[in-house]
Amino acid sequence: MNHCRKVRGTLLICGVTERQEYFQNGQVILIDKELEWTSFDVVKRMRGITKVRKVGHAGTLDPLATGLLIVCTGKATKTINSVQAMEKEYSGEIRLGATTASYDLETEVIPSGMELDLTNADVEVAVQKLTGEIEQIPPVYSAVKVDGERAYKKARRGEEIQIKSRTLVVSEFHWERPESDLIRFRIVCSKGTYIRTIANDLGVYLGCGAYLASLRRERIGDYHVKDASLIGDFASHVESLFPS
């Protein structure tokens, strides 16, 4: 049986107040983001689940990427900047022999028409150029702001965009080549690294073109995706703890 109580003269249903108080006090929640969800989609859904407005995420994941998205609620949103600064680990696939404007599958795949007569030694040389401290230019289809507006909005209008390069660190770049046109990888990198750009740059160094075919974030600092929940499972768990 549901009980009701008055708080400061307001009648509240059991569960809602406790839920809000719990999440307003500050929680760090590990979500395994599913394909095609935007990071904002997750935040919006989490506001509905937690019943609090103060919800943010520590590091955007593109809609075509899956994996670890750290969501902070209430007082824990103060930790977002420190979490964003942590080292990241990704796994995924790079397809050789074609390019896209977005460097992933968001835009049309354009075959290069070149023969892939590459050796593994050729790939390793290119990988080494993308390992260590490197300079990287974010994709034009990204959330980087240019003249006060997100770059992807300008790109979708066909505008010319100039984005400044940034210095970052790729501390590990492990790869295997199960097919002549496919690279499977695991990359450990610093804040602000665009794996899409690494894929595109690999294609430039190899001279055949390349794009990011799939991406999964495995880790942020000491937080691992193996400890994360799908958002539907998280919602069910919260509902069991704090019935509406």
N, C-alpha and C positions, 0 to 999 in steps of 0.2 A: 504494500500500500504506500502511495506517495504521501509525504507529509509536507505541509507548507509552514513557513515561518515569516515573521516580520523583521525586516532589517531597516532601521531608521524610518519606520512607518510605511515601508513598501512591502507588499506581499510578493514573495518570490517562490518559485517552484523549486523543490528539492532537486539538486543536481546542477542546475545552471549556475547558481552563485558559487558553489564549490569549484566548479569547472573554471569559471572565470578567474577566481582567486588563485587557483593552482597555476594557470598559464600566465596570469599577470605577474606573479612572483618571479617568473623567468624560467623558461625551459629551453634546452638545446635538443632539437629533434632531428633524427637522421631519417631522411626519406630517400627511398630508391625511386628516382623519377622515371616515369615510363615514357616510351616513345611518343612524340608529337605533343606532349604537354610542354608549355612554356614554363619558365621558372615563376613568372607572375601567376600563371594558372594555379600552380601549387600554393603560392602564398594566399591567393584568393580563397582557395578551398580550405586552407588551414585556418583562415579567419572564421569561416563558417563552423569548422569542427571545434575550435578552441573557444569560440564566442568572445574573442578579444580582437581589437583592431590593430594593436601594436604587434605586427608580425613582419619579419623580414628574412631574407635568405643571404647566405654568406658565399656568394660566387655563382654567377649565372651559368646555367647549362642551356645550350641551344635546343630547340624543339626536337631535332633529329638525334640528339645525344640522350643516353640513359645513364643511370647511376646515381652516385651520392650527391644529394642536395641537402645542405645543412640549413634548417629552419630555426630561427630564434624567436621567442615570444616574450612580451612584456619586458621586464628588466634585463633579460638576457640579450636583447637587441644591442645593448652597449658593447657586447663582445664581438659583434659582426666584423668590424675592421680587423681585429686581431686574428680571427679565424680566416678571413680572406687572405691574409698575408702568409698563411701556412703553405708548405710544399704540397703539390698536387701529384696524383698518379693516375694515368689513363691507360686504357687498352683500346684496341680497335683495328681497323683495316684501312689500308690505302690502296686505291686502284690506280695502276699505271696505264699510260697510253691514252689518256683523255683528260680534259679540264672542265671546270665549271666556273661561272662568274663568282659564285659564292664560296668556292673551294670545297663544297660538299654537295649533297644531293638536293639541296633546296632549289637549285636552278638547273637548267638544261645541261646534260652531259654532251660535250663536243669531242668526238674522237680526234686524236692527233693525226691518225693515218700513218704513223711511223712504225717501223719494225721494232719489236722489243728484243733486240739481240744483246741484251744486257747480261753481264755476268754478276754473280753475287759480290765479286770484288768491286765492281762498279758501284753497286748499291752501298757497300760499306764505306767507300770513299765519300759518297754523298751524305751518308748518315753522320760521318765524322764532322762534316762541315756544319751540321745542325746540332752538334753536341757541345756542351760547355757554355761559356758566355757568348751569346750571339745577339745580333741586331735583328729585330723583326718588325715588319709593318703589318698592323692588324688588317683584316679583310675589309673591303668597302661595305660588304654586307655584315656589319657588326653594330654593336650598341655604343661604340666609341662616339663621343660627341665631336662634331665638326661645326664650328660657328654656332654653337648652342643647340644643334639639332643632331639626333642620332644619325650616324652615317648610313645605315640601311635605308632610311627614309629617302635620303638624297639619291642613293644608288637605284632605288626602285623607280625614281622619277627620271633616271637616265642622266643625272648631273655628274659632272667631273668632280672628283673628290681627291684631295691631297691629305693623306694621314701621315703624321710623323712616325718615324721608327722609334722603337723602345729597346732598351737593353734588358735581357732576361737570361736565365740560366736553365739549360736542359742538362740535368745532372746524370740522367740515364736514358739511353735510347736503345732498347733491345728489339730485335726484329727477326722474322723468319719469312721465307718466300715459298709458300706451298704451291703457288702457281706462278707462271712467268709474269703475269700482270697483277699479282696480288702480294702486298706486304702486310703481314700481321705484326703489330708492335705493342710494346709497353714502354711508356715514357714517364719519367719523373721530372717535374719542372717547377719553376718558380711562379709566383703570382703573375697573372696577366698574360700568360702564354696562350696563344691561339694554336691549337693542334691542327686546325684547318690550314693555317698558313704554313705550318711545318710540312703538311702533305703537299701543298702547292709548290713550296720551295724545293722539296725533294724532286718533284717532277721537273723543275727548272734545271736543277743541277744534273739530273740524268738526261735532260734534253728530250724527254718523251711526253712530258705532261703528267699530272697526277691530281687526284682529288681524294678527299676523305670520304670513305664509303660507310664507315660506322665508327661510333665513339662511345665509350663507357668510362665514367669517372669512378675509379676504384677506391680512392683515398684522398682525404684532406688532412694533413698533419697526422695525428694518431686516430682519427675517425675513419672507419672502414665501412664500405658499402655492405659487407657481410652482416653488419650489425644494424642495418637500416630496414625500414618497413615500407612496403607499398602503401600508398596513401589510403586506399580502401581498407586495408588491414588496420592501419593506424586509427582510422575513423571508428571502426568496429570496436577496437580496444578502448578508445576514449568513451564511447557510448556505454560500454560495459562497466566502466569505472564511475561515470557520471551520467546516469540515465536522464534523458530529457523529460 
